[in-house]
Amino acid sequence: MTVMRERRAQATVEMAVVLPVLLVLGLITSNLMRFAVAVARFDRVAPDIVVAQGVSPEGDGGAGQAALEAVRGELATAMEGYGVDVEVTVEDRGFGSEETFSLAPLTRSFTCSMAMAPWPSVVEIAGVSLGAPARLRHERTMVVDPWKPGVVA
């Protein structure tokens, strides 16, 4: 009779060992799916926003700062609710760059990046702090002609 009791308890022990592993795999899958949805949205809206807002707005003076703020603001608004941090940088490519000849010598390059921290970022189990120090990151670069609206180089 003692042999039967030991076999019945074996399933409980196996479940206790496997359940934390399944929970961690579920969290990883959930985070990757959330990131994939955010990347799909980001890849759809970032080029449209750069083409619409990346040309020189009124009072820009060619420096690109007003365009940078416009793109950053619109992109942050478009990505609300996804739990991501949005960064935008701009680089003017002019005659003084390393390029010797270009068909579009006065272009502006916008680099839009999105970063997402996995959930939960810190978990404490029995006094042991576990966390995901990495942030998932995605980047998209668009080059536009700041003097001709809608022209993508």
C-alpha atoms as a printed R data frame, in Angstrom:
    type eleno elety resid chain resno      x      y       z
1   ATOM     1    CA   MET     A     1  0.000  0.000   0.000
2   ATOM     2    CA   THR     A     2  2.811  2.467   0.619
3   ATOM     3    CA   VAL     A     3  3.973  2.182  -2.969
4   ATOM     4    CA   MET     A     4  0.624  3.481  -4.300
5   ATOM     5    CA   ARG     A     5  0.751  6.596  -2.105
6   ATOM     6    CA   GLU     A     6  4.214  7.528  -3.319
7   ATOM     7    CA   ARG     A     7  3.150  7.317  -6.958
8   ATOM     8    CA   ARG     A     8  0.146  9.570  -6.375
9   ATOM     9    CA   ALA     A     9  2.298 12.260  -4.789
10  ATOM    10    CA   GLN     A    10  4.713 12.181  -7.710
11  ATOM    11    CA   ALA     A    11  2.326 14.148  -9.971
12  ATOM    12    CA   THR     A    12  1.991 16.887  -7.338
13  ATOM    13    CA   VAL     A    13  5.759 17.249  -7.062
14  ATOM    14    CA   GLU     A    14  6.145 17.329 -10.852
15  ATOM    15    CA   MET     A    15  3.485 20.020 -11.127
16  ATOM    16    CA   ALA     A    16  5.207 22.088  -8.412
17  ATOM    17    CA   VAL     A    17  8.470 21.899 -10.365
18  ATOM    18    CA   VAL     A    18  7.019 22.583 -13.823
19  ATOM    19    CA   LEU     A    19  4.533 25.348 -12.917
20  ATOM    20    CA   PRO     A    20  7.132 28.133 -12.316
21  ATOM    21    CA   VAL     A    21  8.816 27.275 -15.620
22  ATOM    22    CA   LEU     A    22  5.495 27.481 -17.444
23  ATOM    23    CA   LEU     A    23  4.718 30.827 -15.806
24  ATOM    24    CA   VAL     A    24  8.072 32.274 -16.889
25  ATOM    25    CA   LEU     A    25  7.569 31.007 -20.450
26  ATOM    26    CA   GLY     A    26  4.104 32.564 -20.467
27  ATOM    27    CA   LEU     A    27  5.509 35.941 -19.348
28  ATOM    28    CA   ILE     A    28  8.228 35.824 -21.998
29  ATOM    29    CA   THR     A    29  5.680 35.007 -24.700
30  ATOM    30    CA   SER     A    30  3.359 37.763 -23.512
31  ATOM    31    CA   ASN     A    31  6.174 40.341 -23.562
32  ATOM    32    CA   LEU     A    32  7.311 39.318 -27.045
33  ATOM    33    CA   MET     A    33  3.760 39.528 -28.388
34  ATOM    34    CA   ARG     A    34  3.266 42.995 -26.852
35  ATOM    35    CA   PHE     A    35  6.563 44.098 -28.410
36  ATOM    36    CA   ALA     A    36  5.601 42.653 -31.825
37  ATOM    37    CA   VAL     A    37  2.302 44.574 -31.771
38  ATOM    38    CA   ALA     A    38  4.101 47.798 -30.807
39  ATOM    39    CA   VAL     A    39  6.717 47.297 -33.562
40  ATOM    40    CA   ALA     A    40  3.998 46.747 -36.166
41  ATOM    41    CA   ARG     A    41  2.250 49.961 -35.116
42  ATOM    42    CA   PHE     A    42  5.567 51.870 -34.971
43  ATOM    43    CA   ASP     A    43  6.601 50.698 -38.452
44  ATOM    44    CA   ARG     A    44  3.238 51.819 -39.849
45  ATOM    45    CA   VAL     A    45  3.073 55.289 -38.283
46  ATOM    46    CA   ALA     A    46  6.738 56.412 -38.129
47  ATOM    47    CA   PRO     A    47  7.292 56.844 -41.894
48  ATOM    48    CA   ASP     A    48  3.958 58.626 -42.321
49  ATOM    49    CA   ILE     A    49  4.698 61.036 -39.483
50  ATOM    50    CA   VAL     A    50  8.218 61.765 -40.745
51  ATOM    51    CA   VAL     A    51  6.961 62.446 -44.268
52  ATOM    52    CA   ALA     A    52  4.134 64.642 -42.959
53  ATOM    53    CA   GLN     A    53  6.022 66.532 -40.237
54  ATOM    54    CA   GLY     A    54  9.663 66.199 -41.261
55  ATOM    55    CA   VAL     A    55  9.708 68.994 -43.816
56  ATOM    56    CA   SER     A    56 10.752 72.444 -42.616
57  ATOM    57    CA   PRO     A    57  7.846 73.948 -40.727
58  ATOM    58    CA   GLU     A    58  7.353 77.684 -40.568
59  ATOM    59    CA   GLY     A    59 10.132 79.412 -38.646
60  ATOM    60    CA   ASP     A    60 12.476 76.415 -38.733
61  ATOM    61    CA   GLY     A    61 15.338 78.250 -40.363
62  ATOM    62    CA   GLY     A    62 16.665 74.999 -41.843
63  ATOM    63    CA   ALA     A    63 18.062 73.730 -38.523
64  ATOM    64    CA   GLY     A    64 15.541 70.901 -38.199
65  ATOM    65    CA   GLN     A    65 14.710 71.516 -34.526
66  ATOM    66    CA   ALA     A    66 11.076 72.475 -35.138
67  ATOM    67    CA   ALA     A    67 10.678 69.443 -37.415
68  ATOM    68    CA   LEU     A    68 12.323 67.236 -34.781
69  ATOM    69    CA   GLU     A    69  9.918 68.420 -32.067
70  ATOM    70    CA   ALA     A    70  6.924 67.989 -34.385
71  ATOM    71    CA   VAL     A    71  7.916 64.415 -35.286
72  ATOM    72    CA   ARG     A    72  8.693 63.531 -31.654
73  ATOM    73    CA   GLY     A    73  5.353 64.879 -30.415
74  ATOM    74    CA   GLU     A    74  3.249 63.193 -33.105
75  ATOM    75    CA   LEU     A    75  5.068 59.874 -32.693
76  ATOM    76    CA   ALA     A    76  4.644 59.924 -28.909
77  ATOM    77    CA   THR     A    77  0.926 60.630 -29.374
78  ATOM    78    CA   ALA     A    78  0.577 57.805 -31.909
79  ATOM    79    CA   MET     A    79  2.299 55.282 -29.603
80  ATOM    80    CA   GLU     A    80  0.305 56.116 -26.449
81  ATOM    81    CA   GLY     A    81 -1.066 53.056 -24.714
82  ATOM    82    CA   TYR     A    82  1.691 50.718 -25.872
83  ATOM    83    CA   GLY     A    83  4.036 51.345 -22.919
84  ATOM    84    CA   VAL     A    84  7.011 52.384 -25.031
85  ATOM    85    CA   ASP     A    85  9.523 55.234 -24.871
86  ATOM    86    CA   VAL     A    86 10.009 57.094 -28.152
87  ATOM    87    CA   GLU     A    87 13.197 58.915 -29.174
88  ATOM    88    CA   VAL     A    88 13.805 60.873 -32.380
89  ATOM    89    CA   THR     A    89 17.097 62.238 -33.684
90  ATOM    90    CA   VAL     A    90 17.719 64.252 -36.834
91  ATOM    91    CA   GLU     A    91 20.819 64.659 -38.959
92  ATOM    92    CA   ASP     A    92 21.153 67.187 -41.765
93  ATOM    93    CA   ARG     A    93 23.075 65.876 -44.730
94  ATOM    94    CA   GLY     A    94 24.417 68.807 -46.671
95  ATOM    95    CA   PHE     A    95 27.249 69.743 -48.967
96  ATOM    96    CA   GLY     A    96 29.703 69.568 -46.061
97  ATOM    97    CA   SER     A    97 29.129 65.876 -45.397
98  ATOM    98    CA   GLU     A    98 31.438 63.010 -46.316
99  ATOM    99    CA   GLU     A    99 29.495 62.345 -49.518
100 ATOM   100    CA   THR     A   100 31.269 63.640 -52.604
101 ATOM   101    CA   PHE     A   101 28.292 63.458 -54.942
102 ATOM   102    CA   SER     A   102 24.642 62.930 -54.207
103 ATOM   103    CA   LEU     A   103 21.509 63.204 -56.293
104 ATOM   104    CA   ALA     A   104 19.729 64.761 -53.294
105 ATOM   105    CA   PRO     A   105 22.492 66.713 -51.523
106 ATOM   106    CA   LEU     A   106 20.309 68.564 -48.993
107 ATOM   107    CA   THR     A   107 18.462 65.836 -47.160
108 ATOM   108    CA   ARG     A   108 17.445 65.302 -43.570
109 ATOM   109    CA   SER     A   109 17.720 61.888 -41.895
110 ATOM   110    CA   PHE     A   110 15.282 61.106 -39.058
111 ATOM   111    CA   THR     A   111 16.081 58.151 -36.804
112 ATOM   112    CA   CYS     A   112 13.032 57.118 -34.782
113 ATOM   113    CA   SER     A   113 13.591 54.558 -32.045
114 ATOM   114    CA   MET     A   114 11.241 52.830 -29.654
115 ATOM   115    CA   ALA     A   115 12.219 51.055 -26.417
116 ATOM   116    CA   MET     A   116 10.049 48.830 -24.235
117 ATOM   117    CA   ALA     A   117 10.784 47.383 -20.811
118 ATOM   118    CA   PRO     A   118  9.500 43.830 -20.284
119 ATOM   119    CA   TRP     A   119  6.774 43.287 -17.704
120 ATOM   120    CA   PRO     A   120  7.353 42.609 -14.855
121 ATOM   121    CA   SER     A   121 10.719 44.310 -14.796
122 ATOM   122    CA   VAL     A   122 11.458 43.301 -11.191
123 ATOM   123    CA   VAL     A   123 10.076 40.273  -9.367
124 ATOM   124    CA   GLU     A   124 10.928 39.368  -5.797
125 ATOM   125    CA   ILE     A   125 10.465 35.766  -4.720
126 ATOM   126    CA   ALA     A   126 11.420 34.731  -1.186
127 ATOM   127    CA   GLY     A   127 13.683 37.749  -0.758
128 ATOM   128    CA   VAL     A   128 15.527 37.123  -4.040
129 ATOM   129    CA   SER     A   129 15.163 39.939  -6.559
130 ATOM   130    CA   LEU     A   130 14.839 38.766 -10.148
131 ATOM   131    CA   GLY     A   131 14.582 41.163 -13.037
132 ATOM   132    CA   ALA     A   132 14.967 41.752 -16.723
133 ATOM   133    CA   PRO     A   133 17.697 44.386 -17.149
134 ATOM   134    CA   ALA     A   134 17.370 44.460 -20.921
135 ATOM   135    CA   ARG     A   135 15.041 46.740 -22.850
136 ATOM   136    CA   LEU     A   136 13.644 45.670 -26.178
137 ATOM   137    CA   ARG     A   137 14.542 48.254 -28.831
138 ATOM   138    CA   HIS     A   138 13.469 48.934 -32.419
139 ATOM   139    CA   GLU     A   139 14.750 51.619 -34.782
140 ATOM   140    CA   ARG     A   140 13.525 53.086 -38.068
141 ATOM   141    CA   THR     A   141 15.387 55.607 -40.248
142 ATOM   142    CA   MET     A   142 13.759 57.799 -42.895
143 ATOM   143    CA   VAL     A   143 15.497 60.295 -45.173
144 ATOM   144    CA   VAL     A   144 13.405 63.192 -46.504
145 ATOM   145    CA   ASP     A   145 14.012 66.339 -48.501
146 ATOM   146    CA   PRO     A   146 13.148 69.153 -46.086
147 ATOM   147    CA   TRP     A   147 12.384 71.621 -48.870
148 ATOM   148    CA   LYS     A   148  9.946 69.476 -50.875
149 ATOM   149    CA   PRO     A   149  6.963 68.139 -48.874
150 ATOM   150    CA   GLY     A   150  6.354 64.424 -49.320
151 ATOM   151    CA   VAL     A   151  9.639 63.673 -51.119
152 ATOM   152    CA   VAL     A   152 11.441 60.673 -49.672
153 ATOM   153    CA   ALA     A   153 15.093 60.292 -50.615
